[in-house]
Amino acid sequence: MTSKREFDIAFVGLKPGVHEYNYTIDDRFFEAYNQQDFRNCKAQVKLGLDKKNGFMLLKFEIGGTVEVTCDRCGSNALPWDLWDEFNIVVKLVDNPEEMNEQEEDPDVYYISRTESHIHVADWIFEFINLSLPMQKMCKEEEIGGSFCNKEVLEMLKKMEPEEKKDSNATIWKGLEKFKEDLDN
């Protein structure tokens, strides 16, 4: 498991302006969280912290790869590229709990003026997960490639014609009668 302190940024001593932090994320990072929908994570997170008077702008750039389970064929070794950016505004206030409860914008977060550190691990966790789409399948031109479970693809191919025939017949069944009634 990675050290929690590694993800604490002491912002009080920082001069106003942009400061950059780089993190290498692997499967050990996720041990503190529940089981993930991916494995073999090799992610890089570049965090730009722009310190201003009374607030900070955080820009997370996520890159790297993970292995996911294909939703089409069930293969467990589909490589997936991570590539995304996320922004958070962190404001320093006197009543952060109350402000966080009232805030509707998920990209705005409040911390106490007395805080000296900001913990970014939970955001990194969230943003890596948000970098993955809901449906994970190889592209149409890659179907049947080296990462696919060919047995499952064959079974899907056998089922496909029957599905199309049945769905077309049941969808339009009986509509001809209404068309004839309208024409008369």
N, C-alpha and C positions, 0 to 999 in steps of 0.2 A: 504494500500500500504506500502511496506517495505521502510525503509529509504535508500536513495541513498548513504549516507555516509557509511553505513554498508559495502558497496562493494568497498570502496576506501581503498587501501593499501598504507600507507606511507612507501615507500621503502628506502628513503634516510638515515634514521637513523638505518636501519638494518645492522647488521654485515654480512659479506660474509658467505654463507652457506645456509642450508635448513631451511625454516620457514613454518609452517603448519597453515592453516586457514580452518575452518569448517563452512559451511553454511547449514541451513535448509530452504528448498524452498517449499512454498505452493502456492495455487492459487492467493494469494494477490500479489506475486512477479510479476505475468504476467499481472496485471492490467495496467501497463504502456505500454504494448505492445498490438498488435492486438489480436483478438480472436484466441485461440489455438484449435488444433485438439484433445485436451484431456482435462480432468477435474480431480478434486480431486487429485492434485499433492501432493505427500509426498516424496520429494527428499532430499537426502543428497549429498552435494558436498564437497569433500575433496580437497583442493588446496595446493599443495606443491610448494613453491616458492624458487628456488635455486638461490641465488644472487651471481653473479660473477662480475668481474671487467669489466664494460662496457655493460653487458647484464644480462638478467635473464631468467631462464628456468622455465616455469609454467607447472605443471602437474595437470590436472583436473580429478578427479575420481568421476564419476556420479553413484549414486545408488538410489534405492527407487522404488516407484510405481506410476502409473497414471491409470486413466480409459479412454479407447478409444472406438470409435465406430467400431464395427466389419464390415469389408468390405464384408463379405459373407452374414451375416443375418441382419445387421443393428442394432444389439443390442447396446445400449448406455452404457453398464456397464461392458465391457470386461476389466478385470484388466491386466495391462501390467507392467512387471518388467523393470526397467531402470538399465542398467549396461554397462558402457563404460568408456574409458579413452581417453583424448585428451591432446596434448602437444602444447605449444606455446613458441616461442623464442621471447623475447622482447629485442630489441637492442636500446641503447642510442646513438643518432646521433645529428648532428647539423641541419639537414634539413629533419625532419621526414615526412612532407607532400609529398615532392618529392620522397623520398625513398619508402613510402607506395604505391605511384602510380606506381612505376617501379617494385616493388617486385611481382614476379609471384608465389611464394610459400605462400599459405594461412596460413601456420603455423609460419610465421615470421612477426613480427609487429615492427614498429619503433616509438619511442617517443623521445621528445627533451631531451637533456642533462640537461636542466634547470628544467624539471619536477621533482616533489617530490612525487607525488601520481600516482597510476595506478588504473583505474576503471575496475573491472572485471565482472560487472553485465551483460553486453551485451554478453560476452563470455559464461557465465553460461546459459543465455537464449538460445544462439545458440547451445551449446553442449547438453542441455536437449532435444531440438528438434531433433538434429542429432542422439540422442540415440534411437529414434523411427524409425522403418522401414517404408518404403513407403506403404507397404501393411500390414494391421493389421487384422489377423484372428487367431482364436484358432487353436491349433494343430489338425491334422487329428483324433487322438484318443480322443479328447475332443469335437468333433462336436456333437451337440445334448445335451450337458451338461447343467448345471444350468444357464450359462450365455447366451445361444443361444436363439434366437427368433424362436421357433419351427414352427410357421405358415409359416415363410419365407423359412425355410429349407424344409418343405413339398412341397411348391410351386416349389422350385428349383429341388427337386427330381422328380416331375411330368414332368418338362420340359426337364430333362436330356436325356432320351432315344430318344426323337424326335430329339434333337440336334445332337446326335451321328449318327443316321441313315442318316439324311439329309447331314451332313458334309462329311461322308464317300462316299455317292453316288455322290455328286457333285465334290469332289476332284478327284476321279478316273474315272469319266464318260468320255468316249472318249479315254482314254489312251490305252485300249485294241486294238483299231484300229492301233495305232502306233506300238504296240508290234507285231501285225500280219504283218505289213508292213516291219518291221526290220527282222523278221524271213524269209520272202520270198526273 
